[in-house]
């Protein structure tokens, strides 16, 4: 997120804030090898490292070219859609990562629908060009058709798979060369496409094809206009290989130049603008057990206006009470550092002892409620049972903290008092069971339950409502 494009002396650095969704990719999203498997910096949970997928949104903040960049790396798996869509409320631009072989997947379509609805600018990064995949032109056609948005390549691949030589950076007018043995861009060459140096770097056949492809691009796709991108009408496209950190820096170079300024945030009663002097912010995510040594929860707050100051009193609007935060933090995945102040566009972590729920608002006294945070109705339900009676306390604490994250819901059956967990995807049950065992030392088991929907009931007729409850007593449950 951007506060001001050119930082003035003595002022905080400019800010850019975006969501990174999909397979995921210098610095924050770097994929590192531990000799056994490669994992992304943002995937800090043990289950994420084992499975090679993101199961929760990871918050990362770092400085890049005089900008403060906030990345919110969201899960790409459809079973974690609620976490992803909720995170979109806290960002001003999105980078969608598409697999060069698989193309557009179901979750990507749904993500794009939300971006289109919110008019969020989108950049597309086509990943895994070092593997065999679709023809780039066919892939561009698929992106336009499936995501229903115009695209404009700002880089172009030179071959793919084992023949992958690199990309021509259209935005910067440079050739980025690639070697499989290197983990970054091997060499940058600024050259005229009509120069014979092109053949020397990539070969005669490849040079001829690159010139032909780029000429075709000019004829098919209009010139890139930043205004169209900011309006959400066109998506710049970059190509690369995240596993080798190739093409990522080029994307970031373009991103910090064209990404939008911080935007006003809509509350129930009014529009909140970042230049307002008083602090406002909202909680969009809660992460349990981020520090295994303390079993603590962290509530992530998006700063919408004013300046957040450490130890200053702020109103928790829902509770109507004043809170002070002695150790607000900024994050780089699991690593954190205490901060003294934060500005619009920043994502800060606040210690949570049970005070927060997703959607809560913090202000300097104004009664304000931000809107637009989605909540999904669960579609799968299972009884959760304690496998070790000696660990009942740990299990109950683990369930309470994991439910606070908002990606699964807890119900208590009024007929038999058994606990029911509801989720939007099967994989959530496996993640909950794994995290309870490895983070809280509590083992559980699941028992099937033939339900498919949960809904609240109400009636203007108390007697009729009571009769309904009696008839459906064995299906009545209370949520948290």
N, C-alpha and C positions, 0 to 999 in steps of 0.2 A: 504494500500500500504506500502511496506517495503523499507526503505532507506538503513538500514544496520541491520543485524540480531541482533548484540550485540552492543548496544549503548556505545560509548566510553565516558569517563569522559569529561564533558563540551560540549558534542555534543547533538543535538536534538534527541528525542526518535525515535525509528524505526517506520515506517508507514505501515499500511495495509489499503487497499482501496477496497471496494467491494459494489456490488449492491445486495439488498435484495428484491427479487421479489416474489409476490404471496400473500398468506393470510397475512403473515408477523408476526414476533414475536417481556439479562437481561440489564438493563440500557436503551439503546436507544429504543429498540423495545418493552419494557415492556408493557403488557396490564393491564391497571388499571381500577378499578371499581369506579364509582361515585354514587353507590347505585341504580342507575336507569339502566345504561348500562355500558358495558366495552368498552374502547377504547384504541388504541395504542398510545404511547407517540408521535410517528411520525405523527399521524393523528391529526394535530392541527387546521385545518379549521373546522368551525362549520358544514358545510355540510358533512365533512368526519365523524364527531362524530355522526351526525344524521343517516347517511346511513350505517355506519360501514364499509366503503370501502375507499381506498386511491384514490384521484382524481388528485393528483399532486405529483411529486417526492419531498421527504423531505430529507434534508441534515443534518446529525448528526455526530459530532466528539467527541470522548471521549478517555481517556487513559485506557488501559487494559494490565496488565502484562508487563510493560515497553514498550508497543507499543502504538502508536497513531492510533486509528482506525477511519476510515471514512466510515460511512454507508450512502448509497444513497438508501432510501426506495422508490421503484417505485410502481406505481399502477399495480394491477393485472388484472383489467378489460380491455377487448379488445378495448373499446372505447377510451382508453388513451394510445394506443400502441405507438404512435409517441413519447410521453414523455419518455416512458420506453426505447425504442430503442436508442433514442438520449443519454440517460444517460449511456448506455453501452459503449459509446465512452470514458467516463471519469473514468472507473473502470478497475481493473486488474483481478478481480475474481468475481464470481456470486454465490449467494445462492438462489436456487429455492425452494420455499415452495409449497409443494403438499398436497392437502387435502387427508387424508387417506381413506375417503369414496368415494369422487368423482374421485380420480385418476388424470390422466393427462388431462388438459383442452386445448382448442384450443389456447388460448393465450400463454400457456406454450410451446406448440410445436413451435410456431412462435419465441418465445424468444430463444429457444434452437437452432433454425436454425441460428440466428444471432451469438450466442455464438460459434457455430461450425464453422461458416464462419470466425470469428475473432480469433479462437483458444483460447478462453477465458476459463480458468479452472472453473469447476462447482462443487459445493457441493449441495446435495439435502437433504432437511429437510422434512420428512413426518410428517405432523401436525395432531392434533386432535385424538391422540391415546386413549384419555380418552372417545372417542365415538366409537360406533360400525362402523366398516368399512371393507375394503377388507382384505383378508388374506395377510400377509406381503410378502409371496413368490409370490403370484399372482401379487401383486403390483410391486415387483421388475421386474417381467417379463414384465409388462406393461410399466414400465419406460424404459427398454432397447428397447422395440419394438417401442414405440411412440416417444421417444426422440433420438433414434438411437445412443446411447452411452452405453458403458459397465458400470456397477455399481458394487460397493463393499460396503456392509453394514459395518459400523464401530461402530454401536450400534444395539441392537436387542430388540424388545419389548417383555415383558412378559404379555401375554394376551392383551386384549383391551376392550374398553367400561367400563362398571361398574366393570369388573373383572381386570382392568389394575393395575398391581402391580409395574410397573417401567420398566427400560431398563437395559440390561447388556451392559456396555460400553466396547466394544471389543478393542478400541484404547488404553484405559487406563487400561484395565483388572480389572474393578471395577463394582460393582452392585449399581445402583442408584435406591433407593426405592422411591415409590410415594404413597402419601395419598391424597384423594380428598379434604380434609379439609385444606391442606397446599398449599401455593402459590409457593413454590420452592422445590428443591430436599429435601426430608425428611431426608435421610441418605445415605452416601456413604460407601460401604463395599468392601474392597479389599480382595478377597478370591480366593482359588483354586476351580475351578468348580467341582472337585471330592470330595470336602470337604462336610461333613454333615451339615456345617453351611448354605449351600445353601437352604436345606430343611427347616431349622429353620426360614429363612428370608422370603421365598416365598411359602412354602408348597411343599409336596412331589410330587404331580402330576405336578405342574408347573416346579419344578426343573428338573424332568425327561424330560419334553417336551423341556425345554431350552437347556439341554445338547444335546438332539437329533437334535434340530434346528441348534445349533452352529456346530455340527459335519457335518451336511448336507451342511452348508455354506462353510466349508473348502473344501468339495469335489466339490462343484459347482463353487465357485468363487475363483479366484487366490488371492494370498497374495497381500495386498495393496502396491503399489509402488508409491512414491511421484512423480517420474519422469513422470509416465504415467498421473497422475493428472495434473501436470503443463503443459503437452503437450496437454491437453484437450481430452485425449483418454479414461479416466475413471472418474467416478463421485462417490466420497464417499457418503454414505447415512446414515443419522441419523434419529432417531425416537423420538417423544416427543409430548408435548402439549403446544403450545405457549400461550394459554389463561391462563395457570397456570405457565408459565415461566419454564416449565419442559423440560429438554433436550437442552435448549438454551445455557447455560453456557458450557456444555460439547462440543457442536458444536464450540463455540468460542475458547475454549482451544485448540482444534485441528486446527482450522482455523489459529490462530496466529503462529502456528508451521509450517504449510505446505503451506500457501498462498504464491503466487509468489512475488519476488522482483519487484520494479517498472520497467516498461518496456519502451524501447524507443518508441517515438510517431512519426508516419509518417506525415511529412509535404509534401506540393506539390513538393518542390525542394530537400529535404534531410530528413534524419532521425535525430530526435532531441533526444539526450541522456541526462539522468538526471544528469550525472556528469559534464555537461557543466557549466562553471562559470557564464554565463549570464542567466538572467531570461527569460523564455518564458511561456506562458499559453494561454488557449483559453476558450471562453465563451460557455458553453454547455447548460445553462438553465437560464431563467429569470423568477423571481417570482414577481408578482404585489401585492402591498398592504399587504406585509408580516407583516408590523406594521400598524394597523388600525389608530393609532393616527397621523401618518405622511403621509399616502397615498403614500408611496414611493415604488419604485421598487428596487430589488436587483438582480444583475447579478452574477451568480456563475461561478467562474473561476477555472479550473484545472491547478495546477502548474506542468509544464512538466520538467523544468530544472532550475538550478541556485537557487537563493534565492530571494523571494519577500520581499521587505522592505517597511514599511509604509512611506508615504510622498515622496518616491523616484520617479523620473520622468520616465514614461514608454510610449513607442510609441503605439498608437492605429493605427494599420497598415491600416485598411480600410479608416479611416478619414485622416491619415497622420499627426496627431497632437499628442502633448505630454500631458499626463494626470498625475495628482498626486492624491493619495487616502489617505485622512486624517483619515478615519475611516473604514479600512477593518475589516471584522468580521469573526468569526467562529461560527457555528451554532450547536444547539442541538434542532432540530425541529424549533419551533418559537423563542426559547430563543437564544440570541446572545451575544457575548462578543468581544470587540475590540482587535485585535492582532497587534504586531509590526513586525512580520516576519513570513514567511511560506516557506516550503520546498517542493521538488518534491513529489507528492502524495497527498498533502493537497488540500482541497477544500475551497476556500475563497469567502466570499460574498463582492461584491463591490457595493456601492451606484450607482444607475443608474438614471440619469435624462433625458434619451432618447438617450444617446450616443451609447448604445450597441444594437447589434442584435446577435442572436444565430449564432455561428461560428466565431465571431470576435477574432482576435489575439492580444495579448499584448506582447511586447518584449522590450529589452533595446536598440533598434535602428535597428535591422535587419528586413528586409522586408520578412516576413514569413507568410505562410498560411497553417494551419492544415486542413486535409481533413478527410472525413469519416462520417461527421454528416448528418444523413438522414433527408429528408423532404418529407412528404407524400402529395399526391394530395388529396384534399377533395372529399368526395363521397356523402355528404348530404348538401343541401343548403336551407336557409330560409331567407326571408326578416326580418330585425330587425326594429321594429317601437317603437317610444317613446310613452309611455302610460301617461306621465305627462310632458306637455310642459314647466312647471316651473323648471324642472330638466334636461333641455337639456344639460347644461354645464357639469353636473355630469355624464350624460350618455355618452357623447362624450369622456370624460376623462377616464371613466371606460372601454369603448370599446377599446380605444387606448392602455391602459396599459395591458388589458387582451390579446389583439392580439399580443403584444410584447412577451408574454410567448411562442408563437409558436405552440400551440396545436389547434388553430383555425385560420382561415384566413378571412380577410375583403376585400370585393370587392365593388366597387361603379359602379352601372349600368349606362352606358353612355346614355341610352335611357331616363330614368326617374330620374336619380340621387339618387335612393334609395340604401340604404346600404344592402349588402348581406353578411351573415356569412356562411362560409363553414367549415365543420368538417369531421372527419372520423368516428364518431359515434353519435348516437342519444342522448346519455346521456350527451354529451358535451353541447348541447343546454340548458338542465336543469341546469347544473352547471353554465354556463354563466349567465343565468337569475337570479339564486339564488345569485350569487356573486355580480352582479350589484345592486341588491336590498339591500343586507345586508352589503356590503362593501362600496358602493358608494351612497347609498340612491337614486338609480335611477331605476324606474320600466320600463320594456319593454314588448313587446308582439311579438310573432312570426307569420309570415304569410307564408303559404306553397309556394313552388316554384318547378316546375317540371323540374329540371335540375339534371344531374347525373355525369357531368364531367366538369372540368375547365382545359384549356390548353392555353399556350401562342401561338401566331401566328407570323410568320415571312415569308418574301418572298424576293427573289433577285430582283423582279420586283415591284417597288413602285406603278406603276399604277394598277397592278393586286391586290396588297394588299389593295389599296384604294377602288377598286371595291368590293372586298370581305367584307370590313368593312361596306360599304353602304348596301350590300345585307343582312348582318347579324347584322345590327345596333342595333336592340332591344336585341340582345344577347351579345353585347360587354360590357365589364366591365374592370375597372382598379383595380389592386391589390395594396397593399401598397408598 
